């Protein structure tokens, strides 16, 4: 009997959208390393053929085992699946079952590649809010977008094979009077089907499995809500608190390290991926607004319980002291500035709240959250422009600054406990949403 591989790395590469060119680039990066007897690299690659050309040109979905020097041509594929809905949990589970059956290994990694947190840029909708709330929200977004545009103008893109130097992120700009669905709940948008994978759908479709690593080569997935949802699905989660540049992960870097040292544990691989990302984006001319972290998912239940204690003490703060909570929140920058998705670094807020309430129950609870985040983060990287007021300790949490901003988010129903449409389990089971809606946002309307 042949020796079983140490690792099977599965990449669910959904390039059926405007990221198609980067899917081709990342396939080439994987092929620089390729599979060997210890590491299988298998990919389900979906394209729509509308954003990038190849010879031969193709669309639809193919499965590949990537060898050193492999090409993404159909002639080298193992299977053709036709037009496939990569926004479906059933499709995701079918790929995993196929890969683990055909390429068994001692350890498994699943990477989900695409837009993150529901960047459904072709399906943006106008929020149903009052004119005053919309005006307030537009002013909020415009101020953040101006500042972010200035930052991006200073950053050169490292896109392979493209001649211009315009910075590219894994999203698109959107008009000031619309916003984007899915701020805390989804990934993997598929343009052909019009579908997207909700976190709850990933969680339920992978029920019964336990990966050594689950990673998101996508924007904004490094959140408490995501980690909590996947706490029983994998040992380690790799994701970014911030937007990812179009280039995404440095596949050639971390895969070469894995092939060179296939005895790595999941925590070792997560750390290697973070350090590889840091190496790729921390040089002169690179994007200083990048983040990536590896999270120990076995700590998520304890972190959620610790957040409960913090939320409870914040809820019980007197009206006279409420302004200190508001000041602590306003000391935290939001990720994806100007997009109205309202993710802030949890440890940064806890740090600010602890400083605002020294030697009190709130201060002690804030310190406990800060330490619980530290215990959860195996490895973390934050570029220079995502430190400071961003914090970027490794895990973000949903925290709109005002009720108007919350109402203007068309996906805010995901943070209402009675929501039954792919409900967020962290919202259902814990007290952060109670503090947010019933205390904080009740006091900060605009």
N, C-alpha and C positions, 0 to 999 in steps of 0.2 A: 504493500500500500504506500502511495506517495506521502511524503511528509506534509502535514497540514501547515498552511501559511501562518505566520505570526499575526498579520493584519490583513483585513480587507477594508479598503477605503472606498466608500460609495459616494458618488457625487451626483446629486439630483439637479442637473444643469438645465434650468428653465430659461432659455434665451428666446422664447417666443414673445419678444417685446423689443424695445429700443436698446436693450443691452446686448443684442446679438453679436456685435463686433467684439465685445469683451469676452463673450463665451468662447469664440474662436481663439482669442488670445490665450485664455486660461487653459483650453485644451492643449494648445501648443506648449504651454509651460509644463503641464503634466507629462507631456510626451518627451520633454527634455530629460526626465528621470525614468519614467516607465516602470512597469511591474517587474518583479523578479520572483524567485522562489519563496521569499519571505513576505512580500508585500504585493497584494493584488490592488490595482487601481481600476475601478469600473465606473462607467459613466452612463447615465441616461440623458441624452442630449436632444432637446427639443428646440426647433427653430421655426420662424415663419418666413424666412427668405426675403424679408422686406427691408432689412436694415444693413445687411452686409452681403457681399457677393463672394462666391467661391468657385473654383473649377474642380469638378462640376458643381453647378448651383443646385441646392436642394432645400426642401422644407420638410416638416414633419418631425418624427421622433425616432432616433436610433439608439441602440445600446452598443457600447464598446468596452472591450478590455484594452486599456492603453499600455502599449509597450514602448520601449525607448525608440523614438523616431516615428511613432504612429502618426497617421493622418486622420482627419475627421471626414474623409471621403466615404460615401456609402459602401464602396467596395471593401473597406476594412471593418465595417460594422458586423456585429454578431447577430443582431435582429433589427428588423424594421417594424415599428409599431403604428405607422400611419399618423394621422393627426391625433394627438394625444392631449388630454386635459391635464396639464401639470399643476393646475390649481386644485386638484382633487386628492383627498386623503386616500382614496382607493388606489389611485395611480401611484402615490408614494409608497404605500404598503406593498403593492405588487412588485415594484422595483426592488425594495428591500428583501422581500421573500425570494425573488429570483436570484439576487446577488449572493445572499447568504447560503442558498442551496447550491448554486453553481460554483461558488468560491468560498467554501467554509474556511474559517480562520479561528485562531485563539482569541483575537480581539477585533472589534469592529468600530469603524467610524462612519457616520453619515453626515455629509455636508449638503445643505440646502442652499442653492445658488440662485439669486434673483434680486429684484427689488425687495426691500424690507418694510415691515409695518404698514402694509396696505397701500403702497404708492400706486394707486389706480389712476394714473395721470390722464388717461383717456376717459375716465368716468367720474371726474370731479363734479360735485354738486353744490348748488347754492344753499347755504344753511338757512333754515326757516327760523329767523330771529327778528327782533325788532330793528327798525332803522338805526336807533341809537346804539344798540349792541353791535350791529354790523359796522357802524362807523368807528366805534371804539376798537373793535377787533382789527379793522383795516389799519388804523393808526399804529396799533401794536405791531402788526406784521411789517408795515412799511419801515418802521424804525429799525427793526431787526434785519430786514432784507438789505437796506442801504449799507449797514455795517458789514454784513456778510459779503456783499458784492465788492466792497473795498478790499476785504481780506482775500477773496478769490482772485482779484485782479493782481495780487502779489504772488500768486502761486502758479507755477508752471505744471502742466499736465505731463505725466510720463507715459502716455499711451503709446504702446508699441505699434509701429507701422503707420502712424498717422502724422501728417506733415504739420498741421497747425498746432499751436500751443495753448489752446483754450482749455481751462480747467473743466473736467467732466466729473459729475457726481452721479451716483446711481439713482437719480431722480430727475425731474424736470421742474423748471420754474412754473408757477401757477398764478393766475390773476389774483389781485388782492381781495376780490369779493367772493372768491370761492376757496374752499379748503378740501382736504383729502380724507377719504374714509380710512379707517383701520389703524388709528394711532396707537393702539396697544394690543392689537389682536391678530395680525396677519402678515403673510409673506408669500412669495412665489405667484406673482400675477401672470396670467396666461392670456395674451391678447386674442388668440384665435377663439378660445372658449369663453372669454370674458369672466373667468373664474379666478379665485385666489385662495390660498391655504390659510385658514384661521389657525391660531395657536391651539385652540380647543380641538380642531380637526386633526392637527398633527399629533397631539396628545392621545386622542382616542384611536386614530388609525394605527399608531405604533404600540398600542396597549399589549402588554405581555413580553415586549422586547426590552433589552437593556444594553444600550451601546456603551462602549468605553468612552466615546466622544460623540457629541452631536454639535455641529457647527453651522453657523449662518454666515455665508459670504454674501451679506445683504446689509442694508442700512438698519440701524436703530433697534437691533434685536437684543442688545445687552441690557435687559430690563428684569426687574424683580418678577413682573407678571409672567414673562417668558420662562425664566428659570424655575419658578414655582410650578408652572404647567408641566414642565418636562422633568420634574424631580424624580419620577419613577420610570423614566424612559432611558436615561443615560446617567453615567457617573460624572461626566464633565461636559459643560457647555462652553463653546467659544462664540463670542458675538461682540458687536460694537455698540457702544452707547450712542455714537454719532453717525452721521452719514458716512458711507464709504466712497472713496474715489472710484471712478469707473474701473481702474485697474484691479480693485479688490485685493484678495489675498495674493501672497507671493508663493504660488504653488511649487515652483521649482525649488525654492529655498527649503520649505519645511518637508516636502516629500523626499528630497535628497537626504535630509537629516534622518528621516524615518527609515529609508532604505539602508543607510549607513549604520543605523542602530535600531533594528527592528524589535529589540527587547524592551523598548520604551513602554511605560505604563500610559494610561489615558491622561493622567496628570502631567507626565513628562511631555506627551505629544501636545497637549494644550499649551504648555509653557513654550515649547519649541515654536508653535504657530504664532504666539504673541511676539516672541523675540524676532521671528522672521519678518513679521509685519512692521515691527519697529525698525529693523534694518532697512526695509524697503522705503519707508516714508520719512525717516528722520535725517536724511542727508540734505546738503545745500540744494535749494530749489524745489524740494519736495513739499508735500502738503503738511503744514504744521497743525492742522485741525482734524487729525485722525485719532481714533481710539480703538483698542481691542483688548478684551480680557478673557481669561479662562476661569470658569466658575465651578466650584465643587458643589454639585447638585445635592449631595447628601446633607448639606447644611440649610437647604431652602426652607424646610419645615421650621427649624429653629429660628431662622431669620424672620419668617412670617410671624411667628409667635412674638418675637422681640418687637417687631413693628406694631403688633397689637398693643403691647404695653405703652409704647411711645404714642400711638394714636389716642389711646385712652387718656393719658395725662394731658395731651394737647387739647382734647375735647373739653376737659375740665378746667382749663385756664380761665381765670376771671375775665370779665369784659374789660376791666381796667388794664389788664396785661395782654390783651389780644393783639394789640399793635406790635408787640415783640415777635409774635409768630409771623405776622405780615412782613416785618422787616427781614426776618430770617429767610423767608421765601424769596423776597425781592433781592436778596444777596446771591441768588442762584440763577445762573444763565440757563436757558433752555437749549437743548440740542436741536439741530436742524433749524437754526434761527430764521424766523420769518415764515415757517411753514405751519405754525399753529398746532404742533403735535404734543407740546407740553410735557416732554420728558426732562426731568432734572436729576442730577446725581444725588442718590439717596444719602450717601455719607456726607456730602457737602451740606445738604440741608440739616442733617443731624448735628453736624459740627457748628453751624450757625445758630441753631436752636439751643444747643448746649451752652454756647457763649452768651446767649441772650437770657438764659435762665440758670445762672450758676447756683450751685448748692441747693437745688430744688428737685422735686420729683421729676419735673420735665427734663432738667439737666441730666439727671441720672439715667433716665430712659433714653435720652438722646445719645449719651455716651455708650449705652448698651447696644444701640443700633449701629453706631459707628464701629464698635468692636466686632459686632456680628457680621457686618459687611467685610471687614478685614479678614475674618475667619473664613468667609465664603470665597474670596478672591485668591485663586492660586497664582495667577500672573496677570499683570496689567501694564498697558502702555497708553500714554496720552501725550500727543504732540504739544508743543509749547503753547499753542493758542487754544488748547482745550484743558488747560490747567487753570489756576486762579479761581475766578468766579464760577467756572464750570465744575471744578472739583475733579471729575473723571477718575473716581476711585475704583470703578469697575462695574457698577450696577446703577441703572437709572430707575425712576419710578414716575408714574403719571401724576402730574401736579400742576394743573392750570393756575395761573396767577390770579384770575378773577372769574366771577360767575359769568360775565359776558363772554370771556374767552372759552369757557366750558360750553356754554350754550351754542357758540358759533362753531364748535367742533361737531360735525354731523354724525360722528361715531360716538358721541358722549354717552349714548345709551349703554355702551359696553361697561360703563362704570356705575350703572344702576343695578342694584341687587336683583330686581325682579326681571331683568332682561333675560330672555330665553333663546336669543339668536346667537349661537356659539358663545355662551356665557364665559366670562373670565373667572376661572376657579379661584384665583386669589381674591377677587372682588367678592365672590360668593361666600368664601370661608373665613375672611378676616376683616379687620376693623378699619383699614385705611380708607376705604370708600365712605364709611360712616363719618369719620372725621372730616374728610374732604367735602362731602356734600352737605352734611347736616350742621357742621360747625364752621369750617374755614370759608367755603364759598357762600355760606349764608351771611357772612360778615363782610365779604369783599365782593361787591356786586359789579363794580366797574373799575 
